[in-house]
Amino acid sequence: MQVKPGEWFISGITADRDHKLWVAANTGELYNYDAASDRFVAFPYRVSGSPVHTIQQILFIDRYLYLATDKGVYELNPATKMAKALLPNQINMRINALLQQGHLLWMGSENGACYA
């Protein structure tokens, strides 16, 4: 893939409970690290609801990947490769940051608001 500087970049890195690395790209793509081949492999997934165009950040909690996107926060089950919106689709809000604090998931939005 050939891109101009700034068109494609890594927007988030996290590790799951098995210490497997996951990488998100600003374009909505996900990759995981394959130790056997020593490279990152594309991880295709499906989205229920509005399609994801950008991923701002990823976070692994329990057995799910949480994606901060241009359409809100999505919970992705790596076993089923299915992502579902956590916030109602009508909010349609860009979420830029995620933080787990105990049982709370903090979300920072484009307009400066913080949600838990």
Buried (B, 14 or more C-beta within 10 A) or exposed (E): EEEEEEEBEEBBEBEBEEEBBBBBBBBBBBBBBEEEEEEBEEBEBEBEBBEBEBBBBBBBBEEBBBBBBBBBBBBBEBEEEBBEBBBEEEEEBBBBEBEEEEEEBEBBBEEEEEBE
